[in-house]
Amino acid sequence: MFMRRLGWSVLGFVVMSTPAVAQMDMGATEGGLRGKIAELFVFTPGTQPLFLGGAGTHANHFLTSAASQNGLLISFIGNAVGTNVASIPLSATSGGSTFRFEGGAPVRTSVSPGPIFAERAQTLGKGRVFVGANINRLQFQSLRGVGLHDIRLNFVHENVDTPACDSIEGRDCAPYGVPRLENDVIALRLALDLDMTVTSFFVSFGLLDRLDIGVALPVVSTSLVGNSDAQIISFAESTAAHFFGGTPSNPILTTTRSVTGSASGIGDIAARVKLNVMHSDRSSFALLADARFPTGSAEDLLGSGHFSARALGILSAQFGPFSPHANIGVLLRNTDSLNNAVLVTVGFDHVMAPWATIAADVVTELQVGDSKVTLPGPVTYDVPFHRTVDPTNIPNRRDDLINAAFGFKFLTGSGITIVTNALLPINEGGLRPNLMWTAGLEYNF
């Protein structure tokens, strides 16, 4: 009976999410929204990023450099946007009343309807089902503390060091700045508006008294508006070697690019298992494992593009209407571009009235080890004078995520719980919104 209900619940979630897949913006170019971001660095239509049309033999000098330093800057922007969708929390695996059975009779194991994004150690009870849906809405505002409307990137020229260059210049071309045209820099200001809505459908089933299994299906909608203003800072004394258009004697040294796009579809589906190891009247301990599969399109910023898994130890306590909890675990990512992380969440939920509960948490994702991707450092020129150029105003720092969550659960007469929550960043690591708000419905039976 309960398995039949579970099956119908999952089928309903899939049916509800199906129309969203058809909403893909057909105007997006090959490569989807990630390709749109790359277009902001394409100055000549139909060519590669940083290629300078009309500049003749000098057209690909920044493109060649893009294979290392310049390319790292461009890919870092795209990766930062694309991977953060997988960091958005889906929901807790259980909510509402939880039970265990003694002699065939249900015994309630929780007073509170539970936290919102944190986990509690209590399991649902054999045969019980927890279903729900929530909407998370956010607009990204900063990347490592730098506003998305003011990202500065300086693309440097390749270091031309060949015997032919030595012969033409009559000196060693190894120092940066020889020949003189190596001093030319493409200075680019990037502005991004990135909005995201994640609608999550979730269901958990009490397989045994102390064992829950569940799935979560996110449907993601992403919209992007981007602008780039580029200028070639030239050291040419007469005719320019690098330009976006025009001629060497009358060069065009500034250009602007704009892109828009949107996409919707299924995100990265999660499968979850929770095992209650110890339970008493005052405290409980459980283990949770969940896996996120790369079912969302990474090209359209709907998914991470890689498999990830997390394992948590969950400690819960009950002191009348007050229920503190702590979650400690690890996040493992199957990718070479992102670090694994230590997960720590501490907080409480408190029953203020039979129909109202407050929940508060500090939710952290702390990077393990040094960053796998390091942004290039300052470039030093020796000729015609000593100077340095910073490739970007984005700092090299750890992408630790520390957030504060504050919300409420309201129990209605029909047994449906209304959920509201606000999540605010505390630190400046990673790609962050100023606020993520959540509204949802939960029901267990």
N, C-alpha and C positions, 0 to 999 in steps of 0.2 A: 504493500500500500504506500509506504513512505518512499520507496524507490521509484514507484510510478509517479508520485508527485515531483520527485527530484528530476526525473526525466522530462516531464512537462515543463518544469521551470527552466531547465537548460534550453529546451527547444524554443520556449518563448523568448528567451534572451537573444538567441541567434536570429530568430525571425525579426525581432525589434531592431537588431543592428544591421540587417541586410540592406535596407534602403540607403544607409549611410555610405556603403561601398560605392554605390552608383553616383555619388555626388562628387567624384573626382573631377577637378578642374581640367577640362579637356584643352584649355589654353596653355597648360604647362608644357615647357619644352622637354626634350628628352633629358632624363636625369631628375625630373620633378622639381620640387622646391629647393633641394640642395643645388640643382643645376641653376636655379634662379639666382641663388646667392653667388655662384661662380660667375654669372653674367655681369655682375657689378664690377668685375675686373677685366671684362672684355671691352677693349676700346675700339676695335675694328670689327664690325659685324661679320660673323661667319668664321672668325679665327679663334685662337686660343687666348686665355688670359695673359695680359701684359704684352701681347704682340702689338708693335707699333706700325700700323699701316702707312705706307708711303715713305718710310724712313730708309728704304733700301737695305744695304748690308747691315745697317744698325737696327733693323726692325725686331730682331729676336734676341738682343743682348740682355734684356730684362727677362725674357722668356727662358733663356738658358739658365739664368740665375735662379729662376723659379723652381728648377729641379732640386734646389737645396733650401736656401733661406727664404726666398720669396714664396715658394710653393708651400712651405711649412706654415707661413702666416695665413695663406688662403685656406688651406685644409683645416687649420685650427678653428677658424670661424665657423666653417660648415660642421665640423665635428661637435663643437660646443653646443650648437643649436640642435643637431640631430640626436644626441645622446641624452639630453635632459628630459625628454618625454618619458623615458623609462624610469626616471627617478620620482615621478609623481606618484604619491601613495594611492592605492586603490580603495581599501577599506580594511577594517578588522575582519578576522575570519569568523567571528561569532558576535552576537549581540542579543539583547533581550534576556529572558530567563533561561538559565541552564539547569539541568537536572542530572541526577544519577538514580538508578533504580535499586531499591532494597526490598527483597522479597516480592518483586513485581510491582511495588508501589513507587511512584516518582517522588524523589526528595530534592527539593530546590537547593542548588549549590551557589546561587548568586543572589544578591540583593539589588545591585545596580544593573542597568541595561548595558553597561560596559563602556569602554573607551571608543573613540572614533577611528583613529588611525593606528594607535598602539594596539598591542595584543594583551589579552588576559589569559591566565592559565586554565580557567575553567573550560570544559568542553560542553557541547550542546546536550549530550545524553543520547543513548541509543535510539535510533529511529526518528530523531527530531531534525527539522530542516530550518535553515536560516537563509532567507532570500532578501535581496535589496537592490537598490540602484542609487547612484549619486552622480551629481554633476560638479566637476571641478573647473573653475574658470580662472585664467591667469593671463597676464600680459607681461612678457619679459621686459625688464628695465635696465639691467646691468650685466656686465661680464667681468668677473673678478673686480668688481667695484667701479668699473668704467661704464658710464652711461652708453646705452646702445645707440644714442643719437650723436655720439661724438667719439667714435672709434677712429684713431689715427694710425695709419699704416704708411711706412716709408719703404719703398721698394728700391733696392740698390742695384747698380749695374754689375755685370759679371766682371771678375778680375781677368783682363786679357793679358796673359803671360805666355807669349810664344816667341820663337826666334825671329819670325817675321816682324812682330811688334818691336822687338829689340833693335832690329835693323832700321826700321822706319824712324823710330824715336831717337836712335843713336845713344840709347842708355837702357838699363835694365827695366823691364816692364813689371817686375814682381811687386814693387810697392803699390799699394792702392792709391790711385790717382794718376798713374802713368799707364796709358796716355791720359791727357787732361779730361777727355770726354767720360772717363770712368767716374768722375765726380757728379755726373747727372743723376738725379734722384726723382722718382715718381712719388710725390706726396699725395696721399689719398685720404679723404675724410669719408667715413662710412656711417650711414644712419639706417637703422633697422627698426621697423615696427613688426613685432611678432606676437600674435595672439593665439591662444590655444584653449580649447574646450575639450575636456576628457569626461565622457559619460561612461561610467563603469556599472556593469551588471554582474552580480555575484551571487553565488549559492554555496552553502556548506551543508553537509549531511553528517549526522551522528552515526557513524558506522558501528561503533561500540560505545559503551558508556564513557570510555576514556580516549576515544579515537574519532577525530573528525577529518573528513576529506572535503575538498571544495575546489571550485574554479572561479576565476574572475575574467570577464571579457570587457576590455575597454574599447570604446569607440571614440576616435580622436578626430577633431577638426582643427586644422591649422591654417592660419592666414598670414601672409607675408607681404610687406611693403618695404622696399629697399631703395636707397639712393646713394650714389657715390659721386664725389666731386674730386677729380684728379688734376694735378698740375705737375708739369715737368720743371723742376728747378735746374736750369741749365747753366753750365760754366763756360758755354761757348763764347768766344770773343767776337766772332763775326757771324758765320753761318752755323746753324744748329745741326747736330748729328742725330738727335732724338726729338721727335715731335709726333703729335697725334694726327696731324694733317697739314696741308699747305706745302710749302717748299722750304728748303734749308735757309733761304734768305728772308722768307716771310712765313715762319712756322706758326702752327696752332699749338699752343703749349698747355691749354686747359680743355677739359671735357667733362661731361656729366652723363651718368647712366642712371636709369630708373627701372625697377622691376616690380611687378605685383603677381600674386598667385595665391591659390588656396587649394586645399585637398582635404578629404574626409575618408575615413575607412577604419577598419578594425586595427587596433593597436596590438601590443604584445600580450598575448593571453597568458594568464598565470594559473598554475595548478598548485594546490596547497594541502599539506597534511599536518595535523596537530595531535600530539600524544600527551595526555596528562599523566605525569609520572608520580606525583604525590598530591594528595588532597586531604585537608583537615578543615575543621570549622573556621579556623582563622587564616590559613595560608594554603597556597597551591603552587606547584611548579610543573611546567610543561616544556616540551620541545616542539619547535615548529620548523618545517622545511617547505620552501616554496621555490618554484622554478618559473622563470619567464621565458617564453619561447619567442623567437624573432618573427612573429607572424605579421607585424606591422611593417609597412613600407618605409624603409630608411631613406629612400630617395625622396619621399614626400613628407619627411619629418613626422611620420606617424608611429614609428618604432625605432628601436635602438640599432637593429641590424645584427645583433649578436645574442647568444644565449647567456642568461645569468641565473644565478641561484643564490638563495640566502638560507642560513640556518640560525635559529634564535633559541636562546634559553629564556623562558618567561617566568617571572616570579610575581605572584599576586597575593595581596592580603586583604582582609575585610575587618573593619572596625565599625560595626554598625552600618550606617549609610555611607561611610567613607571607605573607598577602595583604592589604595595606592598600587602601583605596578612598576615593574622595571623589565626592559627587554635588552638583552645583550647578545650580539652575534656577529656574523660575517656576511659580506656580500662578495660573491665570486663572479667575475666577468670573463667570458671567453673571447677576449679581444686583446690585441697588442697596443691599442691606443688609449686604453683607460685602465686606471688602477683598481685593484680590489679595495674593499673598504671594511672598516669596523663599524657596526651599527649599535648605537646606544640610544635608548628612549626611556625616559623616566617621567612619571606623571601620576595623575589620580582621576577618578571619577567619583562624584559625590551626589547622592540622592537628596535633592532639596525638598521635594514633594513627591507623592506617589506618581505624579505625571511629569515631573521635570527633573533632569539630571544635568549637572555641569561636568565638563571634562576638560582637562588641561594637560599638556605634555610639552616637553622639550625633546625634539626629534633630531638626531644627529647622524651624519654619514661621514666618517672620518677616513681620509685617504691613507692607504697603506704604502709606505715607502715614498721614494722620490717620484715625481711626475714622470710618466712614460714619455710624454711629449713636452719638450722644453722649447720655449720660444727663443728665437735667435737674440743674441745680445748686441750691444752697440757695435757699429762698424767704424773702424778708425782709418782715416785718410792721412797720408803723410805728405802728399803733393796736391796742390801747390802750397798748402800750409796744413798744419796739424789741426784736425777737427774730428769730431765723432758725430754719428747719426744714429739715433735710436730707431730701430725698425718699427716699434709700436708703442702706444701708451698703455697697452695691456701688460700688467706686471707678471713676472714669473713668480707664482705663488701656488701653494697647495689649494686644491679644490675641495676643502672641507665644507660640508653643508651643515649648518646649525639653524634650526627653525623652532619657533614657538607656535604651538597650536592651542586654540581656545574655542570651545564649542558647547552646544547644548543638544540634549535629546528630549523630545516631548512625546509622551505616550498618549495616543488618541483612544477614544472609546471603542473603536473597532479593533484595537490591538496593533495597529500600524504605528511605528515610531518615526517621527519627523526629526531629521538630523540637520543641524547647521554648524558650520565651523569656519574659522579664519586661521590661516597659516601665514606667519610672517617671518622673513629671514632675520637672523640675528647677526650674521657675519657677512663677508663679501666674497666668499669663494664661489666659483662656478658661474653659471648663467642663472640669474635669479629674477623673479618678479618682486614688486613691492608688497604684493598681497595675493594669496590664492584663497578664494572663498569656495565653500562646499555646501551644497544643499542636497538632501537625499531622503529616501524612505527605506525602512527596514521592517521585516516581519518574520517571526519564527513560529513554528507550529509543530 
